[in-house]
Amino acid sequence: AMAMAFPVIATNWSGPTEFMTEANSYPVRIEDALVALPEESAFRTHKWAQPSATALRAAMRAVASNPREAKAKGENARRTMVERFSPRVVAELVTEELRRVAAKARRRTRAGDEDEL
C-alpha cells in the first residue's frame, strides 16, 4: 500500500516500525499490555500487540477528514519505499552483505579457521 502511495494506518509495533513514521503513515499506538498467543500456536512464545481502539479511530478520522494530509502522507510513504526498499536498493544491500560474508570466509580460510562466519 505504501509503495502505491496510499495512506496507511497500522499498528506501531514490530516490523512496521522499520518503515512507518508520522510523516509517511498513521502509526497506531498499542495498549500497554501485550497479549499472549494461544498455547497451541506455533508462535506461542511471541506476544501480540493490542492496538488502541481510540488511536485507531482517531487515525481513521484523520484520513477521512483531511484527505490532503492523507495524500501527502501516502506520497511520502511511496518515497520511503522507493528510497529504502525498492528491488534495486535491497539488491545492493544483499550484495554488500554477501561480499562482507565472502571476505570474512576468505580471511578465515587463509587463517585455517573454517568454523563460523
Residue pairs with C-beta under 8 A, 6 or more apart in sequence:
1 8
1 77
2 8
2 19
2 20
2 24
2 25
2 74
2 77
2 78
2 80
2 81
3 77
3 78
3 81
3 82
3 85
4 78
5 71
5 74
5 75
5 77
5 78
6 74
6 77
7 25
7 26
7 63
7 70
7 71
7 73
7 74
7 77
8 20
8 24
8 25
8 26
8 73
8 74
8 77
9 25
9 26
9 28
9 56
9 59
9 60
9 63
10 16
10 20
10 25
10 26
10 27
10 28
11 27
11 28
11 30
11 49
11 51
12 20
12 27
12 28
12 29
12 30
13 30
13 49
13 51
14 49
16 27
17 27
19 80
19 81
19 84
19 85
20 27
21 27
21 80
23 73
23 76
24 73
24 76
24 77
24 79
24 80
25 73
25 77
26 59
26 62
26 63
26 73
28 51
28 52
28 55
28 56
28 59
29 51
29 52
29 55
30 49
30 50
30 51
30 52
31 49
31 50
31 51
31 52
33 50
34 47
34 48
34 49
34 50
35 47
35 48
35 49
35 50
36 44
36 47
36 48
37 43
37 44
37 46
37 47
37 48
38 44
62 69
62 70
63 70
83 89
101 117
104 117
105 117
108 114
108 115
108 117
